[in-house]
Amino acid sequence: MVGPLYAIINRETGEIVRDKTYTDVRHAKSAIRYHFRGQTHLYGIGIVERSAKLAWYVDDNDNWAEVTAE
């Protein structure tokens, strides 16, 4: 089982502010200090809740096929 993913979020809006996620909360803390020096009070670390839903697969002809709604 994979552990949680952490993302840097704007504390006021709750939006994720960077395209990167972190598997270690210490790395996320360091990233806030590095990328947002002087404005660290505006940001926090959020846990990304995730689930996977199949969208594409390789069919019998070895081609990518999109999953259609049934």
Gaussian input, Z-matrix of N, CA and C with variables (Angstrom, degrees):
# hf/3-21g

backbone

0 1
 N
 C     1     B1
 C     2     B2     1     A1
 N     3     B3     2     A2     1     D1
 C     4     B4     3     A3     2     D2
 C     5     B5     4     A4     3     D3
 N     6     B6     5     A5     4     D4
 C     7     B7     6     A6     5     D5
 C     8     B8     7     A7     6     D6
 N     9     B9     8     A8     7     D7
 C    10    B10     9     A9     8     D8
 C    11    B11    10    A10     9     D9
 N    12    B12    11    A11    10    D10
 C    13    B13    12    A12    11    D11
 C    14    B14    13    A13    12    D12
 N    15    B15    14    A14    13    D13
 C    16    B16    15    A15    14    D14
 C    17    B17    16    A16    15    D15
 N    18    B18    17    A17    16    D16
 C    19    B19    18    A18    17    D17
 C    20    B20    19    A19    18    D18
 N    21    B21    20    A20    19    D19
 C    22    B22    21    A21    20    D20
 C    23    B23    22    A22    21    D21
 N    24    B24    23    A23    22    D22
 C    25    B25    24    A24    23    D23
 C    26    B26    25    A25    24    D24
 N    27    B27    26    A26    25    D25
 C    28    B28    27    A27    26    D26
 C    29    B29    28    A28    27    D27
 N    30    B30    29    A29    28    D28
 C    31    B31    30    A30    29    D29
 C    32    B32    31    A31    30    D30
 N    33    B33    32    A32    31    D31
 C    34    B34    33    A33    32    D32
 C    35    B35    34    A34    33    D33
 N    36    B36    35    A35    34    D34
 C    37    B37    36    A36    35    D35
 C    38    B38    37    A37    36    D36
 N    39    B39    38    A38    37    D37
 C    40    B40    39    A39    38    D38
 C    41    B41    40    A40    39    D39
 N    42    B42    41    A41    40    D40
 C    43    B43    42    A42    41    D41
 C    44    B44    43    A43    42    D42
 N    45    B45    44    A44    43    D43
 C    46    B46    45    A45    44    D44
 C    47    B47    46    A46    45    D45
 N    48    B48    47    A47    46    D46
 C    49    B49    48    A48    47    D47
 C    50    B50    49    A49    48    D48
 N    51    B51    50    A50    49    D49
 C    52    B52    51    A51    50    D50
 C    53    B53    52    A52    51    D51
 N    54    B54    53    A53    52    D52
 C    55    B55    54    A54    53    D53
 C    56    B56    55    A55    54    D54
 N    57    B57    56    A56    55    D55
 C    58    B58    57    A57    56    D56
 C    59    B59    58    A58    57    D57
 N    60    B60    59    A59    58    D58
 C    61    B61    60    A60    59    D59
 C    62    B62    61    A61    60    D60
 N    63    B63    62    A62    61    D61
 C    64    B64    63    A63    62    D62
 C    65    B65    64    A64    63    D63
 N    66    B66    65    A65    64    D64
 C    67    B67    66    A66    65    D65
 C    68    B68    67    A67    66    D66
 N    69    B69    68    A68    67    D67
 C    70    B70    69    A69    68    D68
 C    71    B71    70    A70    69    D69
 N    72    B72    71    A71    70    D70
 C    73    B73    72    A72    71    D71
 C    74    B74    73    A73    72    D72
 N    75    B75    74    A74    73    D73
 C    76    B76    75    A75    74    D74
 C    77    B77    76    A76    75    D75
 N    78    B78    77    A77    76    D76
 C    79    B79    78    A78    77    D77
 C    80    B80    79    A79    78    D78
 N    81    B81    80    A80    79    D79
 C    82    B82    81    A81    80    D80
 C    83    B83    82    A82    81    D81
 N    84    B84    83    A83    82    D82
 C    85    B85    84    A84    83    D83
 C    86    B86    85    A85    84    D84
 N    87    B87    86    A86    85    D85
 C    88    B88    87    A87    86    D86
 C    89    B89    88    A88    87    D87
 N    90    B90    89    A89    88    D88
 C    91    B91    90    A90    89    D89
 C    92    B92    91    A91    90    D90
 N    93    B93    92    A92    91    D91
 C    94    B94    93    A93    92    D92
 C    95    B95    94    A94    93    D93
 N    96    B96    95    A95    94    D94
 C    97    B97    96    A96    95    D95
 C    98    B98    97    A97    96    D96
 N    99    B99    98    A98    97    D97
 C   100   B100    99    A99    98    D98
 C   101   B101   100   A100    99    D99
 N   102   B102   101   A101   100   D100
 C   103   B103   102   A102   101   D101
 C   104   B104   103   A103   102   D102
 N   105   B105   104   A104   103   D103
 C   106   B106   105   A105   104   D104
 C   107   B107   106   A106   105   D105
 N   108   B108   107   A107   106   D106
 C   109   B109   108   A108   107   D107
 C   110   B110   109   A109   108   D108
 N   111   B111   110   A110   109   D109
 C   112   B112   111   A111   110   D110
 C   113   B113   112   A112   111   D111
 N   114   B114   113   A113   112   D112
 C   115   B115   114   A114   113   D113
 C   116   B116   115   A115   114   D114
 N   117   B117   116   A116   115   D115
 C   118   B118   117   A117   116   D116
 C   119   B119   118   A118   117   D117
 N   120   B120   119   A119   118   D118
 C   121   B121   120   A120   119   D119
 C   122   B122   121   A121   120   D120
 N   123   B123   122   A122   121   D121
 C   124   B124   123   A123   122   D122
 C   125   B125   124   A124   123   D123
 N   126   B126   125   A125   124   D124
 C   127   B127   126   A126   125   D125
 C   128   B128   127   A127   126   D126
 N   129   B129   128   A128   127   D127
 C   130   B130   129   A129   128   D128
 C   131   B131   130   A130   129   D129
 N   132   B132   131   A131   130   D130
 C   133   B133   132   A132   131   D131
 C   134   B134   133   A133   132   D132
 N   135   B135   134   A134   133   D133
 C   136   B136   135   A135   134   D134
 C   137   B137   136   A136   135   D135
 N   138   B138   137   A137   136   D136
 C   139   B139   138   A138   137   D137
 C   140   B140   139   A139   138   D138
 N   141   B141   140   A140   139   D139
 C   142   B142   141   A141   140   D140
 C   143   B143   142   A142   141   D141
 N   144   B144   143   A143   142   D142
 C   145   B145   144   A144   143   D143
 C   146   B146   145   A145   144   D144
 N   147   B147   146   A146   145   D145
 C   148   B148   147   A147   146   D146
 C   149   B149   148   A148   147   D147
 N   150   B150   149   A149   148   D148
 C   151   B151   150   A150   149   D149
 C   152   B152   151   A151   150   D150
 N   153   B153   152   A152   151   D151
 C   154   B154   153   A153   152   D152
 C   155   B155   154   A154   153   D153
 N   156   B156   155   A155   154   D154
 C   157   B157   156   A156   155   D155
 C   158   B158   157   A157   156   D156
 N   159   B159   158   A158   157   D157
 C   160   B160   159   A159   158   D158
 C   161   B161   160   A160   159   D159
 N   162   B162   161   A161   160   D160
 C   163   B163   162   A162   161   D161
 C   164   B164   163   A163   162   D162
 N   165   B165   164   A164   163   D163
 C   166   B166   165   A165   164   D164
 C   167   B167   166   A166   165   D165
 N   168   B168   167   A167   166   D166
 C   169   B169   168   A168   167   D167
 C   170   B170   169   A169   168   D168
 N   171   B171   170   A170   169   D169
 C   172   B172   171   A171   170   D170
 C   173   B173   172   A172   171   D171
 N   174   B174   173   A173   172   D172
 C   175   B175   174   A174   173   D173
 C   176   B176   175   A175   174   D174
 N   177   B177   176   A176   175   D175
 C   178   B178   177   A177   176   D176
 C   179   B179   178   A178   177   D177
 N   180   B180   179   A179   178   D178
 C   181   B181   180   A180   179   D179
 C   182   B182   181   A181   180   D180
 N   183   B183   182   A182   181   D181
 C   184   B184   183   A183   182   D182
 C   185   B185   184   A184   183   D183
 N   186   B186   185   A185   184   D184
 C   187   B187   186   A186   185   D185
 C   188   B188   187   A187   186   D186
 N   189   B189   188   A188   187   D187
 C   190   B190   189   A189   188   D188
 C   191   B191   190   A190   189   D189
 N   192   B192   191   A191   190   D190
 C   193   B193   192   A192   191   D191
 C   194   B194   193   A193   192   D192
 N   195   B195   194   A194   193   D193
 C   196   B196   195   A195   194   D194
 C   197   B197   196   A196   195   D195
 N   198   B198   197   A197   196   D196
 C   199   B199   198   A198   197   D197
 C   200   B200   199   A199   198   D198
 N   201   B201   200   A200   199   D199
 C   202   B202   201   A201   200   D200
 C   203   B203   202   A202   201   D201
 N   204   B204   203   A203   202   D202
 C   205   B205   204   A204   203   D203
 C   206   B206   205   A205   204   D204
 N   207   B207   206   A206   205   D205
 C   208   B208   207   A207   206   D206
 C   209   B209   208   A208   207   D207

   B1=1.4513
   B2=1.5167
   B3=1.2874
   B4=1.4553
   B5=1.5270
   B6=1.3333
   B7=1.4553
   B8=1.5188
   B9=1.3180
   B10=1.4621
   B11=1.5199
   B12=1.3203
   B13=1.4593
   B14=1.5167
   B15=1.3224
   B16=1.4564
   B17=1.5248
   B18=1.3213
   B19=1.4632
   B20=1.5221
   B21=1.3155
   B22=1.4616
   B23=1.5266
   B24=1.3158
   B25=1.4559
   B26=1.5263
   B27=1.3191
   B28=1.4534
   B29=1.5264
   B30=1.3308
   B31=1.4613
   B32=1.5207
   B33=1.3249
   B34=1.4666
   B35=1.5225
   B36=1.3432
   B37=1.4670
   B38=1.5279
   B39=1.3301
   B40=1.4588
   B41=1.5143
   B42=1.3364
   B43=1.4665
   B44=1.5252
   B45=1.3206
   B46=1.4633
   B47=1.5246
   B48=1.3335
   B49=1.4653
   B50=1.5250
   B51=1.3244
   B52=1.4629
   B53=1.5141
   B54=1.3269
   B55=1.4663
   B56=1.5199
   B57=1.3092
   B58=1.4557
   B59=1.5203
   B60=1.3195
   B61=1.4646
   B62=1.5186
   B63=1.3123
   B64=1.4646
   B65=1.5159
   B66=1.3292
   B67=1.4578
   B68=1.5235
   B69=1.3155
   B70=1.4609
   B71=1.5244
   B72=1.3199
   B73=1.4536
   B74=1.5289
   B75=1.3267
   B76=1.4673
   B77=1.5179
   B78=1.3193
   B79=1.4663
   B80=1.5257
   B81=1.3212
   B82=1.4647
   B83=1.5264
   B84=1.3246
   B85=1.4683
   B86=1.5220
   B87=1.3280
   B88=1.4693
   B89=1.5213
   B90=1.3291
   B91=1.4631
   B92=1.5256
   B93=1.3265
   B94=1.4685
   B95=1.5168
   B96=1.3200
   B97=1.4666
   B98=1.5259
   B99=1.3193
   B100=1.4627
   B101=1.5398
   B102=1.3220
   B103=1.4662
   B104=1.5252
   B105=1.3190
   B106=1.4626
   B107=1.5283
   B108=1.3280
   B109=1.4665
   B110=1.5162
   B111=1.3050
   B112=1.4515
   B113=1.5156
   B114=1.3173
   B115=1.4693
   B116=1.5243
   B117=1.3219
   B118=1.4661
   B119=1.5271
   B120=1.3308
   B121=1.4600
   B122=1.5382
   B123=1.3249
   B124=1.4655
   B125=1.5265
   B126=1.3339
   B127=1.4606
   B128=1.5168
   B129=1.3078
   B130=1.4485
   B131=1.5151
   B132=1.3167
   B133=1.4572
   B134=1.5225
   B135=1.3127
   B136=1.4581
   B137=1.5133
   B138=1.3105
   B139=1.4634
   B140=1.5194
   B141=1.3215
   B142=1.4581
   B143=1.5212
   B144=1.3226
   B145=1.4582
   B146=1.5140
   B147=1.3011
   B148=1.4507
   B149=1.5224
   B150=1.2854
   B151=1.4552
   B152=1.5125
   B153=1.2828
   B154=1.4612
   B155=1.5231
   B156=1.3146
   B157=1.4640
   B158=1.5168
   B159=1.3075
   B160=1.4608
   B161=1.5184
   B162=1.3300
   B163=1.4620
   B164=1.5319
   B165=1.3139
   B166=1.4655
   B167=1.5200
   B168=1.3305
   B169=1.4591
   B170=1.5263
   B171=1.3218
   B172=1.4694
   B173=1.5299
   B174=1.3433
   B175=1.4621
   B176=1.5311
   B177=1.3148
   B178=1.4684
   B179=1.5228
   B180=1.3373
   B181=1.4622
   B182=1.5270
   B183=1.3257
   B184=1.4587
   B185=1.5334
   B186=1.3314
   B187=1.4658
   B188=1.5210
   B189=1.3273
   B190=1.4466
   B191=1.5187
   B192=1.3201
   B193=1.4628
   B194=1.5313
   B195=1.3221
   B196=1.4562
   B197=1.5104
   B198=1.3063
   B199=1.4630
   B200=1.5163
   B201=1.3253
   B202=1.4595
   B203=1.5261
   B204=1.3221
   B205=1.4616
   B206=1.5193
   B207=1.3113
   B208=1.4741
   B209=1.4812
   A1=108.83
   A2=115.91
   A3=122.26
   A4=108.19
   A5=115.79
   A6=120.57
   A7=111.37
   A8=116.30
   A9=119.87
   A10=112.48
   A11=115.50
   A12=122.35
   A13=107.46
   A14=115.98
   A15=121.85
   A16=109.16
   A17=116.39
   A18=121.83
   A19=108.62
   A20=115.78
   A21=121.57
   A22=107.77
   A23=115.53
   A24=120.01
   A25=110.95
   A26=114.61
   A27=121.95
   A28=106.40
   A29=117.63
   A30=121.23
   A31=112.51
   A32=117.75
   A33=120.78
   A34=112.20
   A35=116.42
   A36=119.73
   A37=113.52
   A38=117.47
   A39=120.86
   A40=113.89
   A41=117.72
   A42=121.43
   A43=111.02
   A44=115.68
   A45=121.42
   A46=107.60
   A47=117.06
   A48=119.97
   A49=113.78
   A50=118.46
   A51=121.22
   A52=108.54
   A53=116.42
   A54=121.02
   A55=113.19
   A56=117.53
   A57=121.38
   A58=110.62
   A59=115.96
   A60=120.96
   A61=108.07
   A62=115.91
   A63=121.97
   A64=109.20
   A65=116.42
   A66=120.94
   A67=111.40
   A68=116.75
   A69=122.46
   A70=108.25
   A71=117.49
   A72=121.18
   A73=111.37
   A74=117.51
   A75=119.95
   A76=111.60
   A77=117.48
   A78=121.04
   A79=110.86
   A80=116.66
   A81=120.23
   A82=110.48
   A83=117.35
   A84=120.86
   A85=110.65
   A86=116.11
   A87=120.04
   A88=111.27
   A89=116.77
   A90=120.94
   A91=111.35
   A92=117.65
   A93=119.84
   A94=109.65
   A95=116.07
   A96=119.13
   A97=111.18
   A98=117.52
   A99=121.71
   A100=111.61
   A101=117.04
   A102=120.93
   A103=114.02
   A104=117.52
   A105=120.33
   A106=112.16
   A107=116.21
   A108=120.37
   A109=110.81
   A110=115.96
   A111=120.47
   A112=114.17
   A113=117.41
   A114=121.04
   A115=111.18
   A116=116.67
   A117=119.69
   A118=112.63
   A119=117.25
   A120=120.31
   A121=112.27
   A122=117.44
   A123=121.30
   A124=113.38
   A125=117.03
   A126=120.88
   A127=111.70
   A128=115.40
   A129=122.15
   A130=109.33
   A131=115.31
   A132=121.49
   A133=107.82
   A134=114.83
   A135=120.19
   A136=110.75
   A137=116.11
   A138=121.33
   A139=107.29
   A140=115.60
   A141=121.19
   A142=108.23
   A143=115.50
   A144=119.85
   A145=106.94
   A146=115.70
   A147=117.76
   A148=111.28
   A149=113.79
   A150=121.58
   A151=106.68
   A152=116.21
   A153=120.62
   A154=109.64
   A155=114.55
   A156=121.15
   A157=106.44
   A158=116.72
   A159=121.71
   A160=110.80
   A161=116.98
   A162=121.63
   A163=111.65
   A164=117.34
   A165=122.20
   A166=108.66
   A167=116.77
   A168=121.96
   A169=109.10
   A170=116.11
   A171=121.33
   A172=107.22
   A173=115.66
   A174=120.04
   A175=111.49
   A176=116.38
   A177=122.24
   A178=112.95
   A179=118.20
   A180=122.56
   A181=111.94
   A182=116.71
   A183=123.44
   A184=112.35
   A185=116.40
   A186=122.43
   A187=108.94
   A188=115.64
   A189=119.38
   A190=109.10
   A191=115.91
   A192=121.40
   A193=108.08
   A194=115.16
   A195=120.45
   A196=109.98
   A197=117.31
   A198=122.01
   A199=107.72
   A200=116.35
   A201=120.79
   A202=109.44
   A203=115.14
   A204=120.18
   A205=109.04
   A206=115.27
   A207=119.54
   A208=111.63
   D1=135.53
   D2=179.39
   D3=-84.81
   D4=139.66
   D5=178.32
   D6=-72.75
   D7=-176.60
   D8=-177.59
   D9=-69.29
   D10=157.00
   D11=171.59
   D12=-106.27
   D13=141.79
   D14=-179.34
   D15=-115.40
   D16=143.84
   D17=178.97
   D18=-134.55
   D19=153.21
   D20=176.16
   D21=-85.35
   D22=127.26
   D23=-177.96
   D24=-125.17
   D25=154.94
   D26=173.86
   D27=-77.66
   D28=124.23
   D29=-175.87
   D30=-66.02
   D31=-28.61
   D32=-177.85
   D33=-79.98
   D34=-43.42
   D35=-174.94
   D36=-99.40
   D37=-20.21
   D38=-176.79
   D39=78.20
   D40=6.12
   D41=-179.23
   D42=-83.29
   D43=146.19
   D44=174.72
   D45=-72.20
   D46=131.40
   D47=-173.13
   D48=-106.07
   D49=-8.22
   D50=175.85
   D51=-132.25
   D52=152.44
   D53=-179.25
   D54=-79.93
   D55=-0.41
   D56=-176.21
   D57=-101.60
   D58=143.04
   D59=171.46
   D60=-115.94
   D61=162.84
   D62=-175.01
   D63=-128.40
   D64=141.96
   D65=177.28
   D66=-91.70
   D67=-12.69
   D68=-179.96
   D69=-123.53
   D70=124.66
   D71=-177.30
   D72=-61.71
   D73=-29.21
   D74=177.91
   D75=-63.36
   D76=-36.71
   D77=178.04
   D78=-67.94
   D79=-38.17
   D80=177.57
   D81=-65.19
   D82=-40.34
   D83=178.01
   D84=-62.60
   D85=-43.85
   D86=178.47
   D87=-63.44
   D88=-38.67
   D89=-179.33
   D90=-64.84
   D91=-38.43
   D92=177.16
   D93=-61.61
   D94=-46.21
   D95=-179.23
   D96=-64.05
   D97=-37.75
   D98=-177.64
   D99=-72.66
   D100=-48.38
   D101=-172.74
   D102=-84.20
   D103=-23.66
   D104=-173.58
   D105=-126.73
   D106=41.22
   D107=178.67
   D108=-52.52
   D109=135.54
   D110=178.73
   D111=80.65
   D112=-11.77
   D113=179.91
   D114=-129.17
   D115=21.77
   D116=-175.35
   D117=-61.91
   D118=-23.83
   D119=-179.69
   D120=-68.08
   D121=-14.04
   D122=-179.29
   D123=-87.07
   D124=-10.46
   D125=-171.50
   D126=-125.55
   D127=158.36
   D128=177.08
   D129=-144.72
   D130=-177.02
   D131=-179.61
   D132=-115.17
   D133=127.86
   D134=178.33
   D135=-114.15
   D136=151.65
   D137=174.39
   D138=-89.67
   D139=127.28
   D140=179.52
   D141=-85.71
   D142=117.06
   D143=175.19
   D144=-89.57
   D145=132.57
   D146=-172.90
   D147=-138.70
   D148=152.32
   D149=171.14
   D150=-145.07
   D151=152.26
   D152=-178.48
   D153=-109.37
   D154=138.46
   D155=176.07
   D156=-130.06
   D157=128.38
   D158=-177.90
   D159=-60.75
   D160=126.88
   D161=179.69
   D162=-120.36
   D163=-32.94
   D164=-179.65
   D165=-136.94
   D166=150.03
   D167=176.31
   D168=-151.48
   D169=165.64
   D170=176.94
   D171=-93.88
   D172=122.22
   D173=-176.47
   D174=-83.54
   D175=-174.84
   D176=-177.40
   D177=-64.12
   D178=-21.91
   D179=179.05
   D180=-94.06
   D181=12.68
   D182=179.23
   D183=64.10
   D184=31.81
   D185=176.27
   D186=-114.70
   D187=151.49
   D188=176.34
   D189=-74.48
   D190=134.88
   D191=179.23
   D192=-129.69
   D193=142.27
   D194=178.48
   D195=-87.32
   D196=138.55
   D197=177.52
   D198=-72.39
   D199=130.34
   D200=179.69
   D201=-103.78
   D202=152.82
   D203=178.14
   D204=-68.38
   D205=137.85
   D206=-178.97
   D207=-103.40

